[in-house]
């Protein structure tokens, strides 16, 4: 189990789910975008709830191992959806991208 740590709370979820959220968040941040993902998390032992998290550009997120989290939380369809979203974003973000050219006035700021 892994714990997703954000400025407003912590969410205990499965390893694959947390890794997919972290990967998608990084892909979004690299393209200056945000998105909302919905994932399952364990609020108390034996109780699974869902949370909607905004991830991506300017959103602080961390993932930490949690050895005492209990049984692994699995949701393959959610992991697949998040991974496909990250893959699509990487494909779109890498096509035809040109380096930023700064105009003179931007340097003066």
Buried (B, 14 or more C-beta within 10 A) or exposed (E): BBBBBBEEEEBBBBBBBBBBBBBBBBBBBBBEEEBEBEBBBBEEEEEEEEBEBBBBBEBEBEBEEBEEBEEEBEBEEBBEBBBEBBEEBBEEBEEEEEEEEEEEEEEEE
